[in-house]
């Protein structure tokens, strides 16, 4: 009896983690397949390489078109999509201007400043300045 107990115990110790590991892997694969089947135009996604974009066309069986910038559409394999992400919410700057005008009126024309307001304005200004800029063409041979 003792001769059979050690091999049986060793088998159980090796087999249980193996079975549990394969179950977890199957669940992850099923979730990934459900994600790939549910991709629709307009969804914001992240690829396995970390590129964010909006799905422009998902009519292909194996490929999808992702818009990575306004007017720039690239074709990707469906399996390259890692996850859906929440769309970026853009704030309306006209509301900020109206709010600051109301604050000045309520304080009698004296603008009260807090440490939080300038930080928000600097973030908004940085957002407007960032972006791709096109360099002027080089002029070869002109002196």
PAKOL-699847 format. One record per atom (N, C-alpha, C): residue in three letters; x, y, z. Coordinates in steps of 0.05 Angstrom, whole numbers, plus 5000, padded with zeros to 4 digits. Example, Ala and Ser with C-alpha at 12.3 -4.5 7.8 and 13.67 -1.06 7.14 Angstrom:
! residues 2
ala526448865156 ala524649105156 ala526449345156 ser525749555142 ser527349795143 ser525850015157 
//
This chain:
! residues 143
unk501649765000 unk500050005000 unk501750255000 unk503850265017 unk505650495018 unk507150524992 unk507550314977 unk509050334952 unk507350484931 unk504750464932 unk502950594913 unk502250874921 unk502550944947 unk501751204957 unk503451424946 unk506051384945 unk507951594936 unk507551664907 unk507451474888 unk506851544860 unk504151674856 unk502151584871 unk499451694869 unk499351984879 unk500752034901 unk500952304911 unk502452494892 unk504552394880 unk506152544861 unk504452614836 unk502852424828 unk501052464805 unk498952684811 unk497852674834 unk495852874842 unk497153154844 unk499453164855 unk500853424858 unk501453544831 unk502153384811 unk502753484785 unk500253534768 unk498253364770 unk495853384753 unk493953604761 unk493553664786 unk491653864795 unk492354144784 unk494854244788 unk495554504777 unk495354514746 unk496054284734 unk495854274704 unk492954304695 unk491154174707 unk488254194700 unk487254474706 unk487854584729 unk486954854735 unk488055064716 unk490555024709 unk491855214690 unk490555214662 unk489854974653 unk488554954626 unk485755074627 unk484355044649 unk481655164651 unk481855464650 unk483755584664 unk484055874663 unk484755964635 unk486555824621 unk487355894594 unk484955884575 unk483255674578 unk480955654561 unk478955884565 unk478655964590 unk476856194596 unk477956454583 unk480556494584 unk481756734572 unk481456724541 unk481856494529 unk481456464500 unk478556514492 unk476656424508 unk473856464502 unk473156764504 unk474256894524 unk473757184527 unk474957344504 unk477357264495 unk478657394472 unk477057354447 unk476057114442 unk474357064418 unk471757224419 unk470557244442 unk468157404445 unk468657694439 unk470957794448 unk471758074442 unk472158114413 unk473457934399 unk473957964370 unk471457944354 unk469457784363 unk466957764349 unk465158014354 unk465558144376 unk463858374383 unk464958644373 unk467158644359 unk468258894349 unk466459004327 unk465759254329 unk463959384310 unk465159664303 unk464359764280 unk465360034272 unk464560244294 unk466460414300 unk466060624320 unk467160554347 unk467860294351 unk469160214376 unk471960314378 unk472760404402 unk475460494407 unk477060254418 unk479260174405 unk480659934412 unk483659994416 unk485059804429 unk487959814432 unk488959554420 unk491059574404 unk492159334392 unk494259214410 unk495258974403 unk497258844420 unk499858994420 unk500359174401 unk502759334400 unk502359604415 unk500059654426 unk499559894442 unk498460124426 unk497660084401 unk496560294385 unk493560324390 unk492760574395 unk489860634400 unk488660734374 unk486160654369 unk484760754345 unk481860694347 unk480360784326 unk477560734324 unk476960554301 unk475360354305 unk474760154284 unk473160294263 unk474160294238 unk472760424216 unk471060214200 unk472159974197 unk470659764182 unk471359494194 unk469259344201 unk469659084213 unk468258864197 unk467958904171 unk466358724155 unk467958474147 unk470658484148 unk472258254141 unk472158044162 unk472657794153 unk472757564172 unk475257574190 unk477557624177 unk480057614192 unk481357894196 unk480458094182 unk481658364184 unk479658574192 unk480658794203 unk479059024209 unk480659274201 unk479259484195 unk480659744189 unk480359924214 unk482660034223 unk482760204246 unk483760474238 unk482160684246 unk482960954241 unk484661054264 unk487261094259 unk489161174280 unk489461474283 unk488661614263 unk488761914263 unk486561994243 unk485762244244 unk483662334225 unk484562294196 unk483162124181 unk483862064153 unk485961854149 unk487061734170 unk489161534168 unk487961264177 unk487361084158 unk486160834164 unk488160604157 unk488560424175 unk490360204171 unk488859944175 unk489859734162 unk488559464163 unk490059294182 unk488659164201 unk489758994221 unk488358724222 unk489758524231 unk488458264237 unk486758294262 unk484458154262 unk482658174285 unk484058084311 unk485857884308 unk487157774332 unk489157974344 unk489758194330 unk491658394340 unk490258584359 unk487658564362 unk486158744380 unk486358624408 unk487558774427 unk487858674454 unk485358734471 unk484258974468 unk481959044485 unk480459284474 unk477959314482 unk476459554477 unk476959754499 unk477260004491 unk477760214512 unk475460414510 unk475160564532 unk473160774533 unk473961004514 unk471961114500 unk472661334483 unk473561584498 unk475261744485 unk476361984498 unk474162194499 unk473662304522 unk471662514525 unk472962784524 unk472162934504 unk473263204500 unk471563404515 unk472863584529 unk471363784544 unk470864024525 unk468664154530 unk467964384514 unk469164634527 unk470964774512 unk472364994524 unk470565244527 unk468365254512 unk466665484514 unk465265484542 unk464865254553 unk463665244580 unk465565354601 unk468165304597 unk470165414616 unk470265714614 unk470065824590 unk470066114587 unk467666244600 unk465266124597 unk462866224609 unk463066204640 unk464065984650 unk464365954679 unk466166174691 unk468366234677 unk470266434688 unk469066714687 unk467366764666 unk466067024664 unk463967054687 unk462566834693 unk460566844715 unk461966884741 unk464266774745 unk465766804771 unk466567094774 unk467467224753 unk468367504754 unk465967674761 unk463567614749 unk461267774755 unk460367744784 unk460467504794 unk459467464821 unk461367564842 unk463867604835 unk465867714855 unk466168004852 unk464468134837 unk464668424834 unk466868514816 unk467468364795 unk469568444776 unk472368364784 unk472668264808 unk475368184817 unk475467884814 unk477367794798 unk477567504793 unk479067374816 unk477767184828 unk479067034850 unk480566804837 unk482966764846 unk484666554835 unk485066334855 unk485066094846 unk485765864863 unk488065714849 unk489265544864 unk491565394853 unk490565184833 unk487965114834 unk486964904816 unk486365014788 unk485365254786 unk484465364760 unk486865404741 unk489165524749 unk491265554730 unk492365284720 unk492365084737 unk493364824728 unk491564704706 unk488964744708 unk487164644688 unk487564804662 unk487965054663 unk488465214639 unk491065134626 unk493165074641 unk495665004629 unk495464724615 unk493864544627 unk493464294614 unk491964324588 unk489864494588 unk488364544563 unk490164674542 unk491864864550 unk493664994531 unk495664794520 unk496664614536 unk498564414527 unk497164224506 unk494664164511 unk493163994493 unk492764124466 unk492464384465 unk492064524440 unk494764544425 unk496964564438 unk499564594425 unk500664334415 unk499864114428 unk500963854420 unk499563764394 unk500863594380 unk499863494355 unk501963504333 unk501463374311 unk503363364290 unk503463624275 unk505863714270 unk506263954254 unk507863884229 unk507164004207 unk508463944182 unk510664144177 unk513064044172 unk515364224166 unk515164324138 unk516164574133 unk516064674106 unk518064514088 unk517464504062 unk519264354044 unk522064474043 unk523964304040 unk526764394038 unk527264514010 unk528864724009 unk529464853984 unk532364783977 unk532664593959 unk535264503951 unk536364673928 unk538964743930 unk540264883908 unk539865173908 unk538265293926 unk537865583927 unk539765703948 unk540965923941 unk542766063959 unk541866343964 
//
